[in-house]
Amino acid sequence: MSSSTHPDSSIGSGLRRLERTIRENIRPSNRYLYLRCPHRRGQSFSTKDGPRGVDSTCGSGFTSEGGLHMEPCPVSMHTGNGTFRALADRLRSLGWMDTIPLEGKRPLVSRRHGTARKHVSGFDLDEWQSLYPNANVGIVLPTLDAGDMMAMAIDVDSAAGHERKEDGAVVLTALERELGPLPATWTNGHTDPPYRHLLYRMPNVPHLTAPGAGLDLIWPGNRYIVAPGSVHPCGERYFMAGPDGRPCEPPRPQELPMLPNKWVARLTASHSAVHNDMMATDPEEWLSLTDDRTPCPYMRGLAHNWASNPCLHQSCRHDGFVELSVAALHAMAKGHTGGMKLIRSAMPRFVRLVAGDRAGGIETAEQEAKSIAVWAIGHCPPPQSDMPDPCRSRMGSGIAERLRHELRPSTVTDDDVARLVSALRKEVLA
């Protein structure tokens, strides 16, 4: 913050005092403060203190002596000091019934989120309070209206978030031009807008498809959100903001606005008739079909990227394996070969990676891997065996060009591609 932007030196001096006070008093447990300055009445501004931002709302808060008057954010829910149960009970009183303990963002209990989840009881909360009194709280989004409706969230990631390549806010803006604006709603997260969870209601469906890169979807059968009051691993505290953008307590799920029909249609879009014909075959049977064709350079590039980073720029290894499976199947629809062989060969590695984190160990991990592959088969276009493999006519520099522009466009150099192609060829010949 610089006084050069304020022509009145006394104003600049006051703002420097304000910034110094912020830096001396801000704490992770009291991150968001209302900062009121009579010199800038009716306007808003913000300051930054390292990784923690300070939201500022002008009004009339200086004392008659010129001192700074600061008010804590009205959200009183927070973790720490054994308050897991208190926060969970507060959320349940508002209708968010399935609250689970988290370490950072990782669940501390199993089988409490996802399609096979068990609902949370008061007895569960008693046990978790004794085991994890200082845990963060996760909210499994609920179904509503006797199961006809559900709460869902659009997770807007920044270009740097989870090492993504796309800015979710930019993608969301483009989608709003195409599908119409989203209604103002409550948002949840530990950062400032627009990189937050946007909460809505919509008809209850078993699965949703993300409408673009940089956007993830959360619904009752998939993942959970970290509750306001919890602390992110970076030290920032999650908070809920209302439709007006100001921090507030969470709404009741029934208060969330409805997702517009065009958005519902996009997130639940069905596939083409030819895909439906292909899926007349049981996906599990299709997964077991033999694919003896050698994985093409594009498929091997996918395998290399996934082996190097099993999260594949997603939030977890589960989502990374989903992305690998979907990418391989979409490539097969364009004529690339060896996608099924790639998925089947990746499944054992995925099992080894996640088995230690699953309550059921290897057996649960194997079921998870199979269900991901079967789901991907059921939601991707059919393979095109009668099409020429695009890689076969693009050997040598053609492979390098394809890998550079389609796999890792922001980081790959010519030397990287040359080494990768050489390694892949050795792998195929081995």
Helices and strands as residue ranges (DSSP letters): G 3-5, H 9-25, G 28-30, E 33-35, G 38-40, E 47-49, E 52-54, E 70-72, H 84-93, E 99-103, E 106-107, H 122-131, E 136-139, E 143-144, G 145-147, E 149-156, G 161-163, H 168-179, E 187-189, E 197-203, E 215-218, E 225-226, E 239-241, E 247-248, G 253-255, H 261-267, H 273-278, H 283-288, H 297-308, H 317-333, H 339-354, G 355-357, H 361-378, G 390-393, H 397-406, H 414-429
